[in-house]
Amino acid sequence: MRRTSEGVWVGFVLLVALILVACGPSGPSKQELALEAEFEALQEMQVELNGKRQQLTDLRAELVAAVVEEVEAETEAGEEEALEEGVDLESQINALEEEIAALTDEYGGRLVAALNANPMIEGEEPTEMQHALIAMKSDEDVALAREWIEKGGDYKRAIEIYNTALLIDPDNEKIMAALAAAESGRYMRAELFEQAKKGMTQEQVRAILGQVNLHNIREYPDRGVVAWFYPTSEEGDAAAVWFRESKKTGELEAYQIKFEEVSVRRAEAEEGS
């Protein structure tokens, strides 16, 4: 009888243990595992994208140096060599920009989808993954805003992106630093503008002064000239680079460069008179 009671007790203990295991935590769900895998994939994509963006920044810096070298080249052979280097760099930049654009679209879409799949709950502290996803989104907003400046010369749009990003991630120091840089750099500085020289092509001026805002380009077909206006103040004053076709090369080249506190509206009126 004793042995039977002990056997029954042992069997009962084993049964309870099995029930506790079966009823206990079953581990991460398929959805959680999928989200974790996607998070790791996004981290890898971010590293790849940042690497390509840094490579693009380096190539653009090389292009500026090549432009300066081309302008300063004294011999015809030296000028031709510098020109070839600049053309090669431009082709590399264009190809890399296409790669970055495609990867940016994929990364951005998947990042937003991951955020939507792992929404924050009001009143609860964000999880470690949620914090990480928000930080990744903030980094991407900074990068996209920078592209608006570098490719479109649109500081206003970039500043809007920064301010919107701060609504979601208000304590992000990267966004605040980028916003401050955009606000201080949105107006052309005299010391930078002085580097533009007569005879430069549009590509050379762009490499030195940065991308002009597309809304600040004025064409005057009747005179065969094009003007680029770089804002110098909040009131609407601007520096201007004027281009016309070179009789020697057929390219548009700078023939007049002015850093004056001249209103764009006044400049247009003067040209139309």
Backbone as JSON, one array per atom type, in Angstrom:
{
  "sequence": "MRRTSEGVWVGFVLLVALILVACGPSGPSKQELALEAEFEALQEMQVELNGKRQQLTDLRAELVAAVVEEVEAETEAGEEEALEEGVDLESQINALEEEIAALTDEYGGRLVAALNANPMIEGEEPTEMQHALIAMKSDEDVALAREWIEKGGDYKRAIEIYNTALLIDPDNEKIMAALAAAESGRYMRAELFEQAKKGMTQEQVRAILGQVNLHNIREYPDRGVVAWFYPTSEEGDAAAVWFRESKKTGELEAYQIKFEEVSVRRAEAEEGS",
  "N": [[0.84, -1.21, 0.0], [1.95, 1.2, 0.71], [3.88, 1.48, -1.24], [2.26, 1.8, -3.45], [0.94, 4.18, -2.88], [3.09, 5.95, -2.91], [3.85, 5.67, -5.55], [1.63, 6.68, -6.85], [1.73, 9.35, -5.95], [4.18, 10.26, -7.0], [3.58, 10.03, -9.69], [1.54, 11.92, -9.85], [2.93, 14.32, -9.31], [4.62, 14.46, -11.52], [2.7, 14.75, -13.51], [1.56, 17.23, -12.86], [3.78, 18.86, -13.3], [4.1, 18.57, -16.03], [1.75, 19.76, -16.89], [2.13, 22.4, -16.02], [4.29, 23.15, -17.59], [3.13, 22.96, -20.1], [1.17, 24.9, -19.92], [2.6, 27.18, -19.41], [4.67, 30.03, -20.44], [4.83, 30.19, -23.93], [6.83, 31.08, -25.56], [8.16, 33.41, -28.07], [5.79, 34.73, -30.43], [4.87, 33.9, -33.86], [4.57, 36.26, -35.22], [6.07, 38.04, -33.66], [8.61, 36.94, -33.94], [8.96, 37.29, -36.67], [8.98, 40.07, -36.8], [11.28, 40.63, -35.34], [13.21, 39.5, -37.01], [12.9, 41.13, -39.23], [13.66, 43.55, -38.16], [16.4, 43.12, -37.7], [17.2, 42.83, -40.35], [16.66, 45.39, -41.3], [18.52, 46.86, -39.84], [20.89, 45.97, -41.03], [20.48, 46.92, -43.63], [20.49, 49.65, -43.11], [23.16, 50.1, -42.38], [24.43, 49.49, -44.79], [23.27, 51.45, -46.46], [24.09, 53.83, -45.22], [26.81, 53.59, -45.61], [27.03, 53.81, -48.4], [26.05, 56.39, -48.71], [28.02, 57.88, -47.4], [30.13, 57.35, -49.08], [29.19, 58.68, -51.33], [29.23, 61.32, -50.4], [32.0, 61.65, -50.13], [32.82, 61.42, -52.8], [31.58, 63.64, -53.9], [33.0, 65.64, -52.62], [35.5, 65.18, -53.73], [34.91, 65.89, -56.33], [34.48, 68.66, -56.11], [37.09, 69.42, -55.45], [38.36, 68.66, -57.79], [37.17, 70.4, -59.6], [38.14, 72.87, -58.71], [40.83, 72.42, -59.2], [40.76, 72.17, -61.96], [39.98, 74.75, -62.74], [42.19, 76.17, -61.88], [44.22, 75.12, -63.39], [47.03, 75.63, -65.38], [48.27, 74.85, -67.78], [47.3, 73.58, -71.01], [47.21, 70.81, -71.22], [47.12, 70.06, -68.54], [44.67, 71.14, -67.82], [42.93, 69.64, -69.4], [43.32, 67.1, -68.35], [42.36, 67.45, -65.72], [39.71, 68.03, -66.34], [38.83, 65.61, -67.45], [39.0, 64.0, -65.19], [37.03, 65.19, -63.61], [34.71, 64.65, -65.13], [34.66, 61.85, -64.99], [34.25, 61.51, -62.24], [31.71, 62.66, -61.99], [30.15, 60.82, -63.4], [30.43, 58.58, -61.78], [29.22, 59.56, -59.47], [26.58, 59.98, -60.36], [25.78, 57.34, -60.92], [25.99, 56.17, -58.39], [24.14, 57.69, -56.97], [21.75, 56.77, -58.09], [21.73, 54.12, -57.16], [21.54, 54.6, -54.41], [19.08, 55.92, -54.27], [17.25, 53.88, -54.98], [17.7, 52.01, -52.93], [17.07, 53.57, -50.75], [14.31, 54.0, -51.06], [13.32, 51.37, -50.72], [14.25, 50.75, -48.12], [13.09, 52.83, -46.57], [10.33, 52.33, -46.92], [10.05, 49.77, -45.76], [10.88, 50.33, -43.19], [8.91, 52.09, -42.19], [6.76, 50.34, -42.31], [7.54, 48.48, -40.38], [7.44, 50.05, -38.08], [4.7, 50.58, -37.99], [3.78, 48.02, -37.56], [4.58, 47.57, -35.04], [3.35, 49.28, -32.98], [3.42, 52.04, -30.67], [2.03, 52.2, -27.39], [-0.18, 54.36, -25.88], [0.71, 55.97, -22.89], [2.34, 53.96, -22.05], [5.74, 52.94, -21.57], [7.99, 53.12, -24.27], [9.22, 50.19, -25.94], [12.48, 48.58, -26.12], [13.0, 47.93, -28.78], [11.18, 49.59, -30.1], [12.19, 52.11, -29.42], [14.6, 51.92, -30.83], [13.72, 51.69, -33.49], [12.47, 54.16, -33.84], [14.67, 55.85, -33.58], [16.12, 55.05, -35.84], [14.35, 55.89, -37.81], [14.49, 58.63, -37.38], [17.17, 59.15, -38.05], [17.01, 58.57, -40.75], [15.27, 60.55, -41.63], [16.88, 62.79, -41.25], [18.88, 62.28, -43.15], [17.37, 62.32, -45.53], [16.42, 64.94, -45.53], [18.82, 66.28, -45.83], [19.42, 65.55, -48.43], [17.49, 66.99, -49.82], [18.59, 69.47, -49.65], [21.16, 69.16, -50.82], [20.63, 68.19, -53.39], [18.46, 69.64, -54.33], [18.69, 72.18, -53.36], [16.91, 73.08, -51.51], [16.33, 74.47, -48.74], [14.21, 75.23, -47.16], [12.3, 73.15, -47.33], [13.82, 71.1, -46.19], [14.15, 72.05, -43.58], [11.51, 71.93, -42.72], [11.16, 69.15, -42.66], [12.94, 68.43, -40.62], [11.76, 69.74, -38.41], [9.3, 68.41, -38.27], [10.18, 65.83, -37.7], [11.17, 66.22, -35.15], [8.87, 66.39, -33.65], [8.15, 63.8, -33.2], [10.43, 62.69, -32.17], [11.59, 64.33, -29.94], [13.9, 64.83, -28.38], [16.13, 64.28, -29.83], [19.41, 64.72, -30.57], [20.85, 64.74, -32.96], [18.99, 65.53, -34.9], [18.4, 68.1, -33.99], [20.9, 69.36, -34.25], [21.29, 69.17, -37.02], [19.15, 70.7, -37.89], [19.86, 73.23, -36.9], [22.15, 73.67, -38.43], [21.07, 73.77, -41.0], [19.44, 76.02, -40.82], [21.35, 78.01, -40.44], [22.81, 77.8, -42.74], [21.21, 78.35, -44.9], [21.35, 80.71, -46.27], [23.4, 82.33, -48.65], [26.87, 82.77, -48.18], [29.27, 85.38, -48.24], [32.04, 84.78, -48.36], [32.07, 82.2, -49.37], [30.75, 82.53, -51.8], [32.56, 84.01, -53.23], [34.28, 82.2, -54.34], [33.28, 81.37, -56.74], [33.88, 81.8, -60.17], [34.28, 83.78, -63.15], [33.66, 82.28, -66.32], [33.31, 79.73, -65.43], [31.54, 76.63, -65.78], [28.08, 75.57, -65.5], [28.03, 73.19, -64.04], [30.42, 73.38, -62.65], [30.03, 75.66, -61.07], [27.92, 74.77, -59.53], [29.17, 72.7, -58.14], [30.89, 74.17, -56.52], [29.34, 76.18, -55.16], [27.1, 74.82, -54.36], [23.88, 73.2, -54.85], [21.61, 75.17, -56.59], [18.44, 76.43, -55.64], [15.75, 75.14, -57.42], [13.58, 76.74, -57.94], [14.69, 79.18, -58.01], [15.94, 79.69, -60.36], [16.28, 81.5, -63.28], [15.33, 81.96, -66.62], [16.14, 83.64, -69.63], [15.21, 83.67, -72.6], [15.14, 85.44, -74.81], [17.44, 86.9, -74.54], [19.27, 84.96, -74.34], [20.36, 84.05, -71.94], [20.9, 82.71, -68.62], [20.03, 82.85, -65.22], [21.16, 82.25, -61.94], [19.96, 82.47, -58.71], [21.01, 82.97, -55.46], [19.78, 83.03, -52.28], [20.48, 85.6, -49.91], [19.51, 86.74, -47.68], [16.77, 86.87, -45.35], [14.91, 88.64, -46.21], [14.67, 88.51, -48.94], [16.78, 89.23, -50.54], [19.48, 88.5, -52.82], [22.33, 86.75, -54.13], [23.79, 86.61, -57.39], [24.45, 84.53, -60.21], [25.26, 84.74, -63.52], [24.71, 83.18, -66.63], [25.81, 82.46, -69.96], [25.91, 81.25, -73.35], [28.96, 79.84, -74.37], [31.03, 80.89, -76.98], [33.15, 79.45, -77.74], [33.07, 76.81, -76.61], [30.39, 76.15, -76.56], [29.01, 75.59, -74.3], [27.07, 76.63, -71.41], [28.36, 79.28, -69.65], [29.58, 81.07, -66.81], [29.31, 84.54, -66.83], [28.87, 86.81, -65.49], [29.09, 87.71, -62.14], [27.69, 88.42, -59.12], [27.7, 89.5, -55.83], [25.56, 91.02, -54.23], [23.34, 92.94, -52.26], [20.73, 92.44, -53.56], [17.42, 92.42, -54.45], [15.58, 89.64, -55.6], [13.23, 90.16, -56.97], [13.66, 92.83, -57.7], [15.88, 92.52, -59.31], [14.82, 91.04, -61.41], [13.06, 92.93, -62.45], [14.84, 94.9, -63.32], [16.22, 93.5, -65.31], [14.15, 93.12, -67.08], [13.61, 95.61, -67.99]],
  "CA": [[0.0, 0.0, 0.0], [2.86, 2.34, 0.76], [4.48, 1.66, -2.56], [1.22, 2.29, -4.37], [0.72, 5.61, -2.59], [4.26, 6.69, -3.4], [3.8, 5.68, -7.02], [0.58, 7.63, -7.26], [2.22, 10.71, -5.66], [5.2, 10.59, -8.01], [2.87, 10.24, -10.96], [0.81, 13.19, -9.76], [3.92, 15.4, -9.42], [5.03, 14.52, -12.93], [1.57, 15.26, -14.28], [1.46, 18.67, -12.6], [4.91, 19.51, -13.97], [3.81, 18.62, -17.46], [0.68, 20.75, -17.09], [2.71, 23.73, -15.85], [5.09, 23.44, -18.78], [2.22, 23.16, -21.22], [0.39, 26.13, -19.72], [3.5, 28.3, -19.2], [5.0, 30.83, -21.61], [5.1, 29.38, -25.12], [7.87, 31.71, -26.36], [7.7, 34.45, -29.0], [4.86, 34.33, -31.48], [5.4, 33.99, -35.21], [4.61, 37.69, -35.57], [7.21, 38.64, -32.96], [9.83, 36.43, -34.58], [9.07, 37.94, -37.98], [9.35, 41.46, -36.57], [12.68, 40.63, -34.92], [14.01, 39.24, -38.21], [12.83, 42.32, -40.07], [14.46, 44.56, -37.48], [17.8, 42.82, -37.99], [17.41, 43.13, -41.77], [16.67, 46.85, -41.41], [19.8, 47.31, -39.32], [21.88, 45.69, -42.07], [20.23, 47.86, -44.73], [20.91, 50.98, -42.67], [24.62, 50.14, -42.47], [24.76, 49.55, -46.22], [22.85, 52.74, -46.99], [24.98, 54.86, -44.68], [28.1, 53.44, -46.28], [26.92, 54.37, -49.75], [25.89, 57.85, -48.59], [29.32, 58.43, -47.08], [30.9, 57.27, -50.32], [28.71, 59.76, -52.19], [29.77, 62.57, -49.84], [33.43, 61.7, -50.46], [32.93, 61.67, -54.24], [31.22, 65.04, -54.15], [34.13, 66.46, -52.16], [36.54, 65.02, -54.75], [34.49, 66.66, -57.5], [34.77, 70.06, -55.82], [38.54, 69.58, -55.55], [38.7, 68.55, -59.21], [36.73, 71.64, -60.24], [39.12, 73.89, -58.34], [42.07, 72.1, -59.93], [40.52, 72.48, -63.37], [39.98, 76.2, -62.91], [43.53, 76.69, -61.62], [45.19, 74.5, -64.29], [47.66, 76.64, -66.24], [48.56, 74.31, -69.1], [46.16, 72.96, -71.68], [47.23, 69.39, -70.86], [46.65, 69.95, -67.16], [43.25, 71.45, -67.8], [42.23, 68.51, -70.0], [43.38, 66.0, -67.38], [41.43, 67.77, -64.63], [38.36, 67.93, -66.89], [38.51, 64.18, -67.55], [38.79, 63.52, -63.83], [35.72, 65.68, -63.18], [33.67, 63.91, -65.85], [34.62, 60.51, -64.41], [33.63, 61.62, -60.93], [30.29, 62.93, -62.18], [29.49, 59.57, -63.79], [30.38, 57.75, -60.56], [28.23, 60.15, -58.58], [25.25, 59.71, -60.91], [25.48, 55.91, -60.75], [25.81, 55.92, -56.96], [22.88, 58.32, -56.59], [20.67, 55.86, -58.49], [21.74, 53.01, -56.21], [21.06, 55.1, -53.13], [17.65, 56.21, -54.39], [16.51, 52.62, -54.96], [17.83, 51.43, -51.59], [16.34, 54.47, -49.83], [12.87, 53.71, -51.2], [13.04, 50.08, -50.09], [14.51, 50.85, -46.68], [12.08, 53.7, -45.97], [9.04, 51.64, -46.89], [10.08, 48.68, -44.78], [11.01, 50.92, -41.86], [7.59, 52.57, -41.8], [5.93, 49.16, -42.08], [7.94, 47.91, -39.09], [6.91, 50.94, -37.05], [3.25, 50.38, -37.94], [3.54, 46.68, -37.03], [4.97, 47.57, -33.62], [2.95, 50.63, -32.54], [3.52, 52.37, -29.25], [0.75, 52.31, -26.68], [-0.21, 55.6, -25.09], [0.82, 55.77, -21.46], [3.33, 52.93, -21.75], [7.1, 53.25, -21.98], [8.35, 52.4, -25.49], [10.14, 49.08, -25.78], [13.81, 48.81, -26.67], [12.92, 47.9, -30.24], [10.48, 50.8, -30.54], [13.17, 53.19, -29.34], [15.57, 51.74, -31.9], [13.06, 51.99, -34.76], [12.27, 55.61, -33.9], [16.0, 56.44, -33.84], [16.43, 54.77, -37.24], [13.5, 56.78, -38.62], [15.04, 59.99, -37.24], [18.39, 59.19, -38.86], [16.62, 58.6, -42.16], [14.72, 61.89, -41.88], [18.03, 63.7, -41.37], [19.52, 62.01, -44.43], [16.49, 62.77, -46.61], [16.42, 66.41, -45.52], [20.1, 66.69, -46.39], [19.32, 65.38, -49.88], [16.72, 68.12, -50.35], [19.53, 70.59, -49.74], [22.27, 68.89, -51.73], [20.18, 67.97, -54.77], [17.46, 70.61, -54.75], [18.93, 73.49, -52.79], [15.66, 73.48, -50.85], [16.52, 74.52, -47.29], [12.89, 75.36, -46.52], [11.72, 71.82, -47.22], [14.64, 70.36, -45.24], [13.83, 72.53, -42.23], [10.19, 71.38, -42.41], [11.36, 67.74, -42.32], [13.56, 68.39, -39.3], [10.78, 70.13, -37.39], [8.32, 67.32, -38.16], [10.86, 64.71, -37.03], [11.31, 66.55, -33.73], [7.59, 66.16, -32.99], [8.13, 62.39, -32.82], [11.66, 62.38, -31.43], [11.94, 65.71, -29.53], [15.19, 64.98, -27.7], [17.18, 63.77, -30.7], [20.43, 65.75, -30.77], [21.24, 64.77, -34.37], [18.02, 66.35, -35.62], [18.56, 69.49, -33.56], [22.13, 69.87, -34.84], [21.05, 69.31, -38.46], [18.24, 71.84, -38.05], [20.64, 74.45, -36.68], [23.05, 73.83, -39.58], [20.26, 74.17, -42.15], [18.99, 77.4, -40.62], [22.48, 78.92, -40.6], [23.38, 77.68, -44.07], [20.22, 78.55, -45.96], [21.67, 81.94, -47.0], [24.74, 82.31, -49.21], [27.88, 83.57, -47.49], [30.14, 86.09, -49.18], [33.33, 84.1, -48.52], [31.87, 81.04, -50.25], [30.36, 83.0, -53.13], [33.76, 84.53, -53.89], [34.99, 81.11, -55.01], [32.75, 81.26, -58.09], [34.65, 82.65, -61.08], [33.8, 83.9, -64.53], [34.15, 81.21, -67.18], [32.91, 78.43, -64.9], [30.31, 76.04, -66.29], [27.06, 75.4, -64.47], [28.45, 72.09, -63.18], [31.49, 73.86, -61.77], [29.43, 76.57, -60.09], [27.14, 73.93, -58.61], [30.11, 71.98, -57.27], [31.48, 75.11, -55.57], [28.35, 76.9, -54.36], [25.98, 73.97, -53.98], [22.74, 73.2, -55.75], [20.7, 76.31, -56.49], [17.04, 76.04, -55.59], [15.21, 75.14, -58.78], [12.65, 77.86, -58.06], [15.47, 80.42, -58.11], [16.6, 79.74, -61.67], [15.52, 82.31, -64.23], [15.81, 81.9, -68.0], [15.77, 84.79, -70.47], [15.48, 83.18, -73.96], [15.37, 86.54, -75.75], [18.83, 87.34, -74.39], [20.13, 83.78, -74.34], [21.08, 83.95, -70.66], [20.26, 82.04, -67.49], [20.52, 83.4, -63.95], [20.94, 81.5, -60.71], [19.9, 83.36, -57.56], [21.23, 82.35, -54.15], [19.32, 83.95, -51.24], [21.47, 86.07, -48.94], [18.83, 87.23, -46.48], [15.37, 86.47, -45.21], [14.07, 89.65, -46.86], [14.55, 88.24, -50.37], [17.98, 89.61, -51.28], [20.14, 87.32, -53.37], [23.52, 86.84, -54.98], [23.41, 86.09, -58.7], [25.44, 84.08, -61.19], [24.64, 84.81, -64.84], [25.35, 82.3, -67.61], [25.46, 82.56, -71.38], [26.6, 80.24, -74.14], [30.33, 80.15, -74.78], [31.24, 80.74, -78.42], [34.24, 78.49, -77.93], [32.7, 75.45, -76.24], [28.96, 75.91, -76.71], [28.42, 75.39, -72.99], [26.73, 77.81, -70.66], [29.44, 79.66, -68.75], [29.32, 82.28, -66.01], [29.93, 85.75, -67.38], [28.68, 87.89, -64.53], [28.9, 87.17, -60.8], [27.49, 89.55, -58.21], [27.2, 89.31, -54.47], [25.03, 92.3, -53.82], [22.04, 92.81, -51.6], [19.77, 92.77, -54.61], [16.21, 91.63, -54.38], [15.27, 88.88, -56.8], [12.17, 90.89, -57.68], [14.25, 94.02, -58.31], [16.77, 92.06, -60.38], [13.97, 90.69, -62.55], [12.54, 94.17, -63.01], [15.93, 95.55, -64.02], [16.49, 92.75, -66.53], [13.04, 93.25, -68.0], [13.46, 97.0, -68.45]],
  "C": [[0.86, 1.24, 0.0], [3.46, 2.62, -0.6], [3.49, 2.23, -3.55], [0.98, 3.78, -4.17], [1.88, 6.45, -3.1], [4.25, 6.78, -4.92], [2.78, 6.65, -7.55], [1.05, 9.06, -7.06], [3.25, 11.16, -6.68], [4.54, 10.86, -9.35], [2.13, 11.55, -10.99], [1.75, 14.38, -9.94], [4.36, 15.58, -10.87], [3.93, 15.11, -13.81], [1.41, 16.76, -14.11], [2.57, 19.42, -13.32], [4.65, 19.64, -15.46], [2.73, 19.66, -17.76], [1.23, 22.17, -16.99], [3.54, 24.13, -17.06], [4.2, 23.77, -19.95], [1.48, 24.48, -21.13], [1.26, 27.36, -19.55], [3.75, 29.07, -20.49], [5.41, 29.95, -22.78], [6.18, 29.97, -25.99], [7.29, 32.73, -27.31], [6.75, 33.9, -30.05], [5.53, 34.45, -32.84], [5.54, 35.45, -35.64], [5.8, 38.38, -34.93], [8.53, 38.2, -33.57], [10.05, 37.1, -35.93], [9.51, 39.39, -37.83], [10.82, 41.57, -36.16], [13.61, 40.41, -36.12], [14.05, 40.46, -39.13], [13.67, 43.45, -39.48], [15.94, 44.36, -37.76], [18.13, 43.14, -39.45], [17.5, 44.64, -42.01], [18.0, 47.43, -40.91], [20.91, 47.12, -40.36], [21.73, 46.65, -43.25], [20.7, 49.26, -44.37], [22.43, 51.13, -42.78], [25.06, 50.27, -43.93], [24.45, 50.92, -46.81], [23.75, 53.86, -46.5], [26.35, 54.8, -45.33], [28.1, 54.05, -47.66], [26.78, 55.9, -49.7], [27.22, 58.52, -48.24], [30.23, 58.41, -48.31], [30.49, 58.39, -51.27], [29.24, 61.11, -51.71], [31.24, 62.73, -50.21], [33.64, 62.02, -51.94], [32.59, 63.11, -54.58], [32.34, 65.98, -53.71], [35.28, 66.37, -53.18], [36.2, 65.84, -55.99], [34.77, 68.14, -57.31], [36.27, 70.33, -55.98], [38.98, 69.54, -57.01], [38.31, 69.82, -59.97], [37.72, 72.76, -59.96], [40.42, 73.67, -59.11], [41.94, 72.45, -61.4], [40.59, 73.98, -63.63], [41.39, 76.76, -62.78], [44.59, 76.12, -62.57], [45.72, 75.54, -65.28], [47.9, 76.12, -67.64], [47.33, 73.66, -69.7], [46.06, 71.49, -71.32], [46.7, 69.18, -69.45], [45.17, 70.19, -67.05], [42.44, 70.28, -68.35], [42.2, 67.32, -69.04], [42.41, 66.22, -66.22], [39.99, 67.64, -65.09], [37.92, 66.48, -66.98], [38.23, 63.58, -66.18], [37.41, 63.94, -63.33], [34.58, 64.93, -63.84], [33.52, 62.51, -65.29], [33.94, 60.52, -63.04], [32.13, 61.85, -61.03], [29.54, 61.65, -62.54], [29.39, 58.62, -62.6], [29.31, 58.24, -59.61], [26.82, 59.83, -59.05], [24.84, 58.25, -60.69], [25.19, 55.59, -59.28], [24.5, 56.53, -56.47], [21.68, 57.43, -56.94], [20.57, 54.67, -57.54], [21.13, 53.44, -54.88], [19.56, 55.36, -53.17], [16.81, 54.94, -54.3], [16.54, 52.0, -53.55], [17.07, 52.26, -50.57], [14.84, 54.18, -49.87], [12.51, 52.4, -50.49], [13.17, 50.16, -48.57], [13.43, 51.68, -45.99], [10.73, 53.02, -45.86], [8.98, 50.55, -45.85], [10.19, 49.22, -43.35], [9.66, 51.42, -41.35], [6.66, 51.4, -41.49], [6.25, 48.51, -40.73], [7.41, 48.75, -37.93], [5.41, 50.74, -36.88], [2.89, 49.01, -37.34], [3.87, 46.58, -35.54], [4.64, 48.92, -33.0], [3.14, 50.81, -31.03], [2.13, 52.53, -28.65], [0.81, 53.52, -25.76], [-0.17, 55.27, -23.6], [1.83, 54.71, -21.06], [4.71, 53.35, -22.28], [7.44, 52.47, -23.25], [9.34, 51.28, -25.2], [11.49, 49.43, -26.38], [13.79, 48.84, -28.19], [12.22, 49.14, -30.78], [11.4, 52.01, -30.5], [14.14, 53.12, -30.51], [14.97, 52.09, -33.26], [12.84, 53.49, -34.93], [13.6, 56.31, -34.21], [16.4, 56.23, -35.29], [15.62, 55.68, -38.16], [14.03, 58.21, -38.55], [16.3, 60.15, -38.08], [18.05, 59.3, -40.34], [16.03, 59.95, -42.54], [15.84, 62.91, -42.07], [18.7, 63.52, -42.73], [18.68, 62.52, -45.6], [16.44, 64.29, -46.69], [17.71, 66.94, -46.14], [20.09, 66.58, -47.93], [18.52, 66.51, -50.52], [17.63, 69.35, -50.52], [20.56, 70.35, -50.82], [21.82, 68.74, -53.18], [19.19, 69.01, -55.25], [17.68, 72.01, -54.23], [17.76, 74.01, -51.98], [15.82, 73.4, -49.33], [15.17, 74.58, -46.57], [12.27, 74.0, -46.31], [12.5, 70.99, -46.2], [14.3, 70.76, -43.81], [12.45, 72.02, -41.8], [10.31, 69.91, -41.98], [11.95, 67.61, -40.92], [12.54, 68.71, -38.2], [9.71, 69.05, -37.19], [8.92, 66.13, -37.4], [10.97, 64.96, -35.53], [10.0, 66.37, -32.96], [7.51, 64.73, -32.47], [9.31, 62.04, -31.92], [12.26, 63.7, -30.91], [13.31, 65.89, -28.89], [16.37, 64.51, -28.55], [18.18, 64.88, -31.04], [20.88, 65.85, -32.23], [20.3, 65.67, -35.17], [18.21, 67.81, -35.27], [19.81, 70.13, -34.17], [21.96, 70.11, -36.34], [20.14, 70.5, -38.75], [19.0, 73.15, -37.91], [21.55, 74.72, -37.88], [22.27, 74.3, -40.81], [19.82, 75.62, -42.03], [20.12, 78.4, -40.82], [23.06, 78.89, -42.01], [22.43, 77.97, -45.21], [20.5, 79.81, -46.78], [23.14, 81.92, -47.42], [25.66, 83.26, -48.45], [28.83, 84.18, -48.52], [31.44, 85.35, -49.42], [33.22, 82.86, -49.39], [31.58, 81.5, -51.66], [31.56, 83.51, -53.92], [34.53, 83.46, -54.64], [34.47, 80.87, -56.43], [33.47, 82.26, -58.99], [34.0, 82.69, -62.46], [34.44, 82.8, -65.39], [33.8, 79.83, -66.68], [31.64, 77.95, -65.59], [29.31, 75.93, -65.16], [27.44, 74.28, -63.51], [29.52, 72.54, -62.19], [30.95, 74.78, -60.69], [28.64, 75.77, -59.05], [28.04, 73.2, -57.63], [30.68, 72.89, -56.19], [30.44, 75.68, -54.61], [27.22, 76.02, -53.83], [24.83, 74.11, -54.96], [21.86, 74.43, -55.51], [19.28, 75.77, -56.41], [16.42, 76.18, -56.98], [14.22, 76.27, -59.0], [13.39, 79.2, -58.23], [16.32, 80.47, -59.38], [15.7, 80.51, -62.63], [16.16, 82.22, -65.62], [15.27, 83.09, -68.79], [16.11, 84.42, -71.92], [15.79, 84.28, -74.96], [16.8, 87.05, -75.69], [19.81, 86.18, -74.4], [20.93, 83.64, -73.06], [20.22, 83.24, -69.62], [20.86, 82.62, -66.21], [20.17, 82.46, -62.81], [20.99, 82.48, -59.54], [20.05, 82.56, -56.27], [20.8, 83.35, -53.08], [20.44, 84.34, -50.27], [20.83, 86.62, -47.67], [17.38, 86.77, -46.5], [14.45, 87.42, -45.95], [13.91, 89.42, -48.36], [15.72, 88.7, -51.18], [18.72, 88.36, -51.74], [21.4, 87.69, -54.12], [23.16, 86.17, -56.3], [24.62, 85.67, -59.52], [24.71, 84.01, -62.52], [25.44, 83.96, -65.82], [24.9, 82.66, -69.03], [26.32, 81.56, -72.14], [27.98, 80.71, -74.58], [30.47, 79.92, -76.28], [32.29, 79.68, -78.72], [33.79, 77.05, -77.69], [31.22, 75.12, -76.47], [28.26, 75.66, -75.39], [28.02, 76.71, -72.37], [27.83, 78.08, -69.64], [29.1, 80.95, -68.01], [30.04, 83.46, -66.64], [29.77, 86.95, -66.45], [28.34, 87.29, -63.17], [28.8, 88.34, -59.82], [26.99, 89.08, -56.85], [26.79, 90.68, -53.96], [23.72, 92.05, -53.09], [20.98, 93.31, -52.58], [18.58, 91.84, -54.49], [16.03, 90.89, -55.69], [14.24, 89.62, -57.62], [12.75, 92.11, -58.39], [15.16, 93.63, -59.47], [15.97, 91.71, -61.62], [13.45, 91.95, -63.23], [13.6, 94.89, -63.83], [16.24, 94.84, -65.33], [15.38, 92.91, -67.56], [12.89, 94.65, -68.56], [14.33, 97.27, -69.67]]
}
